[in-house]
Each structure stands twice: as C-alpha cells, then as structure tokens.
Amino acid sequence: MRKMIIAMTVVVTSVGAVGAQVGAAAPAVTVPGPADLVVDADWTPVLGDVVDMNSVNCRDGATTHKSVNDLETALSSNPVRLLNVVSLECKPTLAVEGKVVNITGTAKSDSLGFSDGVFKLKCSFRANLSITVSIEAGLKVPTLIALKNLVSSQLPVACSFTATSAAKGASLSGTIEGLANVGTKASEQCSPTAVACVPFSLDSVTVTVTDTTGSLDGLVGSGTYSYADTFQLTGITDMVDKFNATKKAMGLGIRNRPRVDPDQGAMKLTFAEGAGKSTILRPAPLKTGGQGIVAAGEGVQVATVAGAKCSITLANGAKKSTLTATASADGVAVLGYSATTLKATAKKIGAVKRGKTLPTVTVTAACTAGTTVIPAVSEKVQLAI
C-alpha cells in the first residue's frame, strides 16, 4: 500500500476559555508548546473510488469521442495507428460522489508523546468537475497513455478528523474544510511513468480543533492545512489493459501498468486554552465565498465536543425551525432531512424557491457538553427544495 504524510499548520487566533463554564472554576490547563504531528495515511484508493469519469470528450481530427468506451473502441479498431503517437485534446467531466469516506492511518509526535497514535479522517467530496487535458496514446508512449497540460479545477472538501494515543491517554479532534485543487502542478507531483495521474492538493485550507481529551483536555485551536497527493482515473487506466492486449496480439510484448508516486508533508500544531468549539462541517460550500446546500439525504453536520447535545436551527428572518442531534464519539452531530421533512421545514419558515434560485436561510448550531455551553455558530446555506 502506498503511503503519504499529511501537512497541516494550525495557528491559534485567540487564547482563553471558549464557552461559559457553569459551577466551580475549572483547574488550570497546561498549554503545550508547538507540536509536530506526523500523520501517515493513504488517500489514493479513496480518491480513485469517488471520482468517476462521466465523459472524456476527446477531439480526434473531425471526430469527438464522448465516452472512454468510444475512445477505446476507435483506437483499438486500428492497431496500426497505435504504432505511432495519437494526440488528442480532451475536456473530461468528472463526477465526484457526495458520500462520506473513511481514511485511517497513524499519528506520531515526540512533543505530545504520541508514539502509537491512530489517525481517522472522514471526508466528503461533492462536485462535477470540468477539466481540459491533452492525451497522448500509442505503443510508443512509455506508459501507453499519458495526460499532459492538465488544467486544474477546484473540489470542495469537508473532513472531520481524530488523532488518538492509547499510550498517552489523549486525543484531539476537529475539522478540515476548504477547496482542493485537482490537476495542479502535474509535472511536480506525477511521476513520468504514472498512468492517468491526477494531482490533488489542499493549500492552506481552514482547520478547527474542536475537542481534546486526556492530557490535552481543555485545549482548542484553529489554523491551516496543506496536503498533496495524486490519484489515477480508472476509466483511463482501464484503457491501458486494452492496449496491452493489442500490443501482445501484435507480438510486441506487454508492460506492467505503473503506479502513481505518493507525496509527503508534515503537520504542525499550536494549542490554546478553551472549553470546546463547534463548526458547521456540512453542507460544504461548492466554491470560494459560496454557500452550502442542504439537500434530502445530505443534511447538516456539526463538529463539536464528543457527546454534546446540539440544537440546529434553520431560520428565515424571524421564522425558525429547530431540531436536535447528539454528537458521536468522534465529535460530529448529524441531522438528516428526508425530502418530505425538508419541504415541510421550508414551508414552516417561508423559504420559497423562485425559478431555479434556491432559497437562502441561516443555519445555527448551539451545543452543550455537560454544563459547558459552547458558543453557537451560524452560516448561510441554501435549501434544495
């Protein structure tokens, strides 16, 4: 299994207790110095699994091949043509599933005493991406198929994470939110021997440390996260197997399909005292400055303190609708909406779709962990009704 190391930098924006503690004053919290946390995980199978090539749209002379199958059939039907290099200009459409995926790995830190840390990440990617790329295919191409001049697009990413050390008896959890670059810096990230390699990177996206336990209890933080990796477009790599068969039939032998090389980075954390934070993890905005969309089956998820009870309110001016949810052990409270519930909620608060324009409302999450009141958070979202 190929591995990579995540890069994150957390810069705390404020110091002091977050939220109001009811009752006796909490004991003093020891704030550790900056810590390096090395995270070793493998994102590549997940990225390859959630990205589907809906169309390839490759211009081949006067013909445009819309699907991978069309392109494969056209090239394979003329084996002699494959003896040379066939150059194509393509505009693929990539569909990214909205399902939540799980990534696991290890987390180690000398300064935090994490010698056996376990890292768990839950992420959702949801978008339709249109990219432009030049494709070279043929038996003279070292990898049989090569992607060149890949023009990037952006993909919204919303993740919750936990890092736990049983030996230290401590954990930290939080969120990673922002836009991933798909197709950036191809020459730097992709090996020349990689087939259908697509770079994937997060550059200084938002991080919030919402909860800590054990020796880290009473700490929070916020900052930025950077990460880089690559994945392969399975629709294109499947064509390599077809071309290998063609090459074998022509008595030219076959070559193994090369794999994508991983990339690496490092995580740096700075902590501050705080009783816990909340952040609205999903729905994630589909673009910078945009709004997330609450849809049936894709409701509201709030990252907060594990076990916290949250009141989640959708408001349109003075009209409000409030439902409750409890955060799981990984600190995420999930509030789902069926199509019927979402329409009923929209009607209750007077949110109306006008033409193709979805109504915009305010979602607010107010959570309580035991006797600790965690500051409420709000953001604008749209309702897919």
C-alpha positions as CSV (number, residue, x, y, z in Angstrom):
1,M,0.0,0.0,0.0
2,R,1.3,3.4,-0.9
3,K,1.5,5.9,1.9
4,M,1.8,9.7,2.3
5,I,2.2,12.2,5.1
6,I,-0.3,15.0,5.7
7,A,0.8,18.6,6.0
8,M,-1.1,20.9,8.4
9,T,-0.2,24.1,10.2
10,V,-2.5,25.3,13.0
11,V,-2.2,28.9,14.2
12,V,-4.4,29.7,17.1
13,T,-6.3,33.0,16.7
14,S,-7.2,33.6,20.4
15,V,-6.2,32.4,23.8
16,G,-8.6,31.9,26.7
17,A,-11.6,29.8,27.6
18,V,-14.2,29.2,24.9
19,G,-17.7,29.0,26.2
20,A,-19.2,29.6,29.7
21,Q,-18.4,27.1,32.4
22,V,-21.3,26.7,34.9
23,G,-20.4,25.9,38.5
24,A,-16.9,25.6,40.0
25,A,-14.0,27.0,38.2
26,A,-12.1,24.6,36.0
27,P,-8.5,23.7,37.0
28,A,-5.6,25.4,35.2
29,V,-4.8,23.9,31.8
30,T,-1.2,23.3,30.8
31,V,-0.8,24.6,27.2
32,P,1.9,22.6,25.4
33,G,4.3,24.3,23.0
34,P,4.1,23.9,19.3
35,A,3.9,20.3,18.3
36,D,4.9,18.3,15.2
37,L,2.4,15.5,14.5
38,V,3.5,13.1,11.7
39,V,0.5,11.5,10.0
40,D,0.9,8.6,7.7
41,A,-2.2,7.7,5.7
42,D,-3.1,6.6,2.2
43,W,-5.7,8.7,0.4
44,T,-5.2,7.4,-3.1
45,P,-7.7,4.4,-3.2
46,V,-10.4,6.7,-1.8
47,L,-9.9,9.4,-4.4
48,G,-9.8,6.9,-7.2
49,D,-13.0,5.4,-5.8
50,V,-15.1,8.5,-5.6
51,V,-14.1,10.2,-8.9
52,D,-16.0,8.8,-11.9
53,M,-15.2,10.0,-15.4
54,N,-18.7,10.6,-16.9
55,S,-17.3,11.7,-20.3
56,V,-14.0,12.2,-21.9
57,N,-14.9,14.5,-24.9
58,C,-11.7,13.9,-26.8
59,R,-11.3,15.6,-30.2
60,D,-9.7,13.3,-32.7
61,G,-9.4,15.0,-36.1
62,A,-13.0,15.8,-37.2
63,T,-14.4,13.3,-34.6
64,T,-15.2,13.8,-31.0
65,H,-15.2,10.8,-28.7
66,K,-17.6,11.4,-25.9
67,S,-17.0,8.4,-23.7
68,V,-14.0,6.4,-22.7
69,N,-15.5,3.4,-24.4
70,D,-15.9,5.3,-27.7
71,L,-12.3,6.4,-27.5
72,E,-11.0,3.0,-26.6
73,T,-13.0,1.4,-29.5
74,A,-11.8,3.9,-32.0
75,L,-8.2,3.5,-31.1
76,S,-8.3,-0.3,-30.7
77,S,-10.0,-0.8,-34.0
78,N,-7.0,0.5,-35.8
79,P,-3.9,-1.2,-34.2
80,V,-1.6,0.1,-36.9
81,R,-2.4,3.6,-35.8
82,L,-1.4,2.8,-32.3
83,L,2.2,2.1,-33.5
84,N,2.6,5.9,-33.5
85,V,1.6,8.5,-31.0
86,V,-2.0,9.7,-31.2
87,S,-2.5,13.2,-29.8
88,L,-6.0,14.3,-28.6
89,E,-7.4,17.4,-27.0
90,C,-9.9,16.5,-24.3
91,K,-12.4,18.1,-21.9
92,P,-13.3,15.4,-19.4
93,T,-16.2,15.8,-17.0
94,L,-15.5,14.2,-13.6
95,A,-18.4,13.4,-11.3
96,V,-17.4,13.2,-7.6
97,E,-19.7,11.3,-5.3
98,G,-21.1,13.1,-2.2
99,K,-20.7,10.1,0.1
100,V,-18.6,10.3,3.3
101,V,-15.4,8.2,3.0
102,N,-13.1,6.9,5.7
103,I,-9.3,7.2,5.7
104,T,-7.2,5.7,8.5
105,G,-3.5,5.9,9.3
106,T,-1.0,6.6,12.1
107,A,-0.1,9.8,14.0
108,K,3.1,10.2,16.0
109,S,4.5,13.2,17.9
110,D,7.5,13.3,20.2
111,S,6.4,16.5,21.8
112,L,2.9,15.3,22.5
113,G,4.1,11.8,23.5
114,F,2.1,10.1,20.7
115,S,4.1,7.0,19.9
116,D,1.1,4.9,18.9
117,G,-1.3,7.4,17.6
118,V,-4.2,6.4,15.4
119,F,-5.5,8.9,12.8
120,K,-9.0,8.7,11.4
121,L,-10.4,11.0,8.8
122,K,-14.0,11.2,7.4
123,C,-14.4,13.3,4.3
124,S,-17.0,14.2,1.7
125,F,-16.3,15.4,-1.8
126,R,-19.2,16.6,-3.9
127,A,-19.0,18.3,-7.3
128,N,-18.9,18.0,-11.1
129,L,-15.6,19.0,-12.4
130,S,-14.7,20.0,-16.0
131,I,-11.0,19.9,-16.8
132,T,-9.0,20.3,-20.0
133,V,-6.1,17.9,-20.8
134,S,-4.0,16.7,-23.7
135,I,-3.9,12.9,-24.1
136,E,-1.2,11.0,-25.9
137,A,-1.9,7.4,-26.7
138,G,0.1,4.7,-28.5
139,L,2.6,2.0,-28.2
140,K,5.5,4.5,-28.4
141,V,4.2,6.3,-25.3
142,P,6.2,4.9,-22.4
143,T,3.0,4.5,-20.3
144,L,0.8,3.7,-23.4
145,I,-1.4,6.7,-22.3
146,A,-0.2,10.0,-20.9
147,L,-2.0,13.0,-19.6
148,K,-0.4,16.4,-20.4
149,N,-1.2,20.1,-19.8
150,L,-3.8,19.2,-17.2
151,V,-5.7,22.4,-16.4
152,S,-6.9,22.4,-12.8
153,S,-10.3,22.7,-11.2
154,Q,-11.4,23.0,-7.6
155,L,-13.2,20.5,-5.5
156,P,-14.9,21.3,-2.1
157,V,-13.7,19.1,0.7
158,A,-15.2,18.8,4.2
159,C,-13.5,16.4,6.7
160,S,-13.6,15.6,10.4
161,F,-10.6,14.0,12.0
162,T,-9.4,12.4,15.2
163,A,-5.9,11.6,16.4
164,T,-5.8,9.3,19.4
165,S,-3.0,7.8,21.5
166,A,-3.9,5.0,23.9
167,A,-0.4,5.0,25.5
168,K,-0.7,8.7,26.2
169,G,-4.4,8.6,27.0
170,A,-5.1,11.6,24.9
171,S,-6.9,12.6,21.7
172,L,-7.6,15.7,19.6
173,S,-10.4,16.1,17.0
174,G,-11.5,18.8,14.6
175,T,-12.3,19.7,11.1
176,I,-10.6,20.4,7.7
177,E,-12.6,22.5,5.3
178,G,-11.8,24.2,2.0
179,L,-11.3,23.7,-1.7
180,A,-8.9,21.1,-3.1
181,N,-7.0,21.7,-6.3
182,V,-7.4,19.0,-8.9
183,G,-4.8,19.0,-11.6
184,T,-2.3,21.5,-10.1
185,K,1.4,21.1,-10.5
186,A,1.2,17.9,-12.5
187,S,4.9,18.0,-13.5
188,E,6.0,18.2,-9.9
189,Q,3.6,15.7,-8.4
190,C,3.2,13.0,-11.0
191,S,5.9,10.5,-12.0
192,P,6.7,10.4,-15.7
193,T,5.9,6.7,-15.5
194,A,2.5,7.1,-14.0
195,V,-0.7,6.3,-16.0
196,A,-3.6,8.8,-15.9
197,C,-2.0,10.6,-12.9
198,V,-4.1,13.4,-11.5
199,P,-2.6,15.7,-8.8
200,F,-4.7,16.6,-5.8
201,S,-3.8,19.2,-3.2
202,L,-5.1,21.3,-0.3
203,D,-3.3,24.6,0.1
204,S,-3.8,26.3,3.5
205,V,-7.4,25.3,4.0
206,T,-9.2,26.0,7.2
207,V,-8.6,23.8,10.3
208,T,-10.5,23.9,13.6
209,V,-9.5,21.9,16.6
210,T,-12.9,21.5,18.4
211,D,-12.2,19.0,21.2
212,T,-9.4,17.4,23.2
213,T,-9.2,14.7,25.9
214,G,-6.8,13.3,28.4
215,S,-3.5,15.2,28.8
216,L,-4.7,17.6,26.1
217,D,-8.1,18.2,27.8
218,G,-9.2,21.9,27.8
219,L,-7.4,22.9,24.6
220,V,-8.6,24.1,21.2
221,G,-7.1,25.7,18.2
222,S,-7.5,26.8,14.6
223,G,-5.3,27.4,11.6
224,T,-4.5,26.0,8.1
225,Y,-3.8,22.7,6.5
226,S,-1.8,21.7,3.4
227,Y,-1.7,18.3,1.8
228,A,-0.7,16.9,-1.6
229,D,-1.3,13.5,-3.3
230,T,-2.1,12.0,-6.6
231,F,-4.7,9.5,-7.9
232,Q,-5.5,7.7,-11.1
233,L,-8.5,8.0,-13.4
234,T,-9.7,4.4,-13.5
235,G,-11.5,4.9,-16.8
236,I,-8.2,5.8,-18.5
237,T,-6.1,3.2,-16.7
238,D,-8.6,0.5,-17.9
239,M,-7.7,1.5,-21.5
240,V,-4.0,0.6,-20.7
241,D,-5.0,-3.0,-20.2
242,K,-6.8,-3.0,-23.6
243,F,-3.8,-1.5,-25.3
244,N,-1.5,-4.1,-23.6
245,A,-3.7,-6.8,-25.1
246,T,-3.4,-5.1,-28.5
247,K,0.4,-4.9,-28.1
248,K,0.6,-8.6,-27.2
249,A,-1.5,-9.6,-30.2
250,M,0.9,-7.8,-32.4
251,G,3.8,-9.8,-30.9
252,L,5.3,-6.8,-29.2
253,G,5.0,-8.0,-25.6
254,I,3.3,-6.1,-22.7
255,R,4.4,-3.9,-19.9
256,N,3.1,-3.6,-16.4
257,R,0.9,-0.7,-15.5
258,P,3.0,1.8,-13.5
259,R,1.6,3.1,-10.2
260,V,1.3,6.7,-9.0
261,D,4.0,8.0,-6.7
262,P,2.9,9.5,-3.3
263,D,3.7,12.9,-2.0
264,Q,4.7,14.0,1.5
265,G,4.3,16.8,4.1
266,A,4.2,17.5,7.9
267,M,1.7,18.7,10.5
268,K,2.4,21.4,13.0
269,L,0.0,22.3,15.8
270,T,-0.2,25.2,18.2
271,F,-2.7,24.9,21.1
272,A,-4.5,27.4,23.3
273,E,-6.8,27.0,26.3
274,G,-10.5,26.6,25.5
275,A,-13.5,24.5,26.6
276,G,-14.6,23.4,23.2
277,K,-15.7,24.7,19.8
278,S,-18.4,24.0,17.2
279,T,-18.2,24.4,13.5
280,I,-20.7,23.6,10.7
281,L,-18.9,20.9,8.8
282,R,-21.5,20.1,6.2
283,P,-23.0,21.3,3.9
284,A,-19.8,22.5,2.4
285,P,-19.7,25.5,0.0
286,L,-19.1,24.4,-3.6
287,K,-16.9,27.4,-4.3
288,T,-15.0,30.2,-2.5
289,G,-17.4,32.6,-0.9
290,G,-20.3,30.3,-1.9
291,Q,-23.0,28.7,0.2
292,G,-23.5,25.0,1.1
293,I,-26.7,23.3,0.0
294,V,-28.9,21.4,2.5
295,A,-30.5,18.6,0.4
296,A,-32.5,15.5,1.2
297,G,-30.1,12.8,2.4
298,E,-27.4,15.4,2.8
299,G,-28.4,17.4,5.9
300,V,-26.4,19.4,8.4
301,Q,-23.4,18.1,10.3
302,V,-21.8,19.9,13.2
303,A,-18.3,19.1,14.5
304,T,-18.1,19.8,18.2
305,V,-17.3,18.2,21.6
306,A,-17.9,14.4,21.7
307,G,-21.3,13.7,23.2
308,A,-22.5,17.3,23.1
309,K,-26.2,17.9,22.6
310,C,-26.9,20.3,19.7
311,S,-29.9,22.4,18.7
312,I,-29.8,23.0,15.0
313,T,-32.0,25.8,13.7
314,L,-32.9,26.8,10.2
315,A,-34.1,30.4,10.1
316,N,-35.7,32.7,7.5
317,G,-35.9,36.1,9.2
318,A,-38.0,35.6,12.4
319,K,-39.3,32.2,11.3
320,K,-37.4,29.3,12.7
321,S,-37.4,25.5,12.8
322,T,-35.2,23.7,15.4
323,L,-34.3,20.0,15.6
324,T,-31.8,18.3,17.9
325,A,-28.9,15.9,17.5
326,T,-26.2,14.5,19.7
327,A,-22.5,14.4,18.7
328,S,-21.0,10.9,18.3
329,A,-17.8,9.7,19.9
330,D,-15.8,11.4,17.1
331,G,-17.5,14.7,17.8
332,V,-19.9,15.0,14.9
333,A,-23.6,15.7,15.3
334,V,-25.6,14.6,12.2
335,L,-29.0,16.0,11.4
336,G,-30.5,14.4,8.3
337,Y,-33.5,15.6,6.3
338,S,-35.8,13.5,4.2
339,A,-37.3,15.1,1.1
340,T,-40.6,15.4,3.0
341,T,-39.1,16.9,6.1
342,L,-37.0,19.4,4.2
343,K,-40.1,20.6,2.2
344,A,-42.1,20.8,5.4
345,T,-39.3,22.8,7.1
346,A,-39.0,25.2,4.2
347,K,-42.8,25.8,4.3
348,K,-42.8,26.4,8.0
349,I,-40.1,29.1,7.8
350,G,-41.5,30.6,4.5
351,A,-38.4,29.7,2.4
352,V,-39.6,29.6,-1.3
353,K,-37.7,28.6,-4.4
354,R,-38.0,31.3,-7.1
355,G,-37.5,29.8,-10.6
356,K,-34.2,28.0,-10.4
357,T,-32.9,30.0,-7.5
358,L,-32.8,28.1,-4.2
359,P,-33.9,29.9,-1.1
360,T,-31.1,31.1,1.3
361,V,-31.6,30.6,5.0
362,T,-29.4,30.8,8.1
363,V,-28.4,27.6,9.9
364,T,-27.3,27.9,13.6
365,A,-25.8,25.2,15.8
366,A,-26.0,25.7,19.6
367,C,-24.4,22.8,21.5
368,T,-23.9,22.0,25.2
369,A,-21.4,19.5,26.6
370,G,-22.5,18.6,30.2
371,T,-22.6,22.0,31.9
372,T,-20.4,23.7,29.3
373,V,-22.2,26.0,26.9
374,I,-20.3,26.0,23.6
375,P,-20.6,29.2,21.6
376,A,-23.2,29.0,18.8
377,V,-22.1,29.1,15.2
378,S,-24.1,30.3,12.1
379,E,-23.7,30.4,8.4
380,K,-25.9,31.0,5.3
381,V,-27.0,27.9,3.4
382,Q,-29.4,27.1,0.6
383,L,-32.3,24.6,0.7
384,A,-32.6,22.2,-2.2
385,I,-36.4,22.0,-2.3
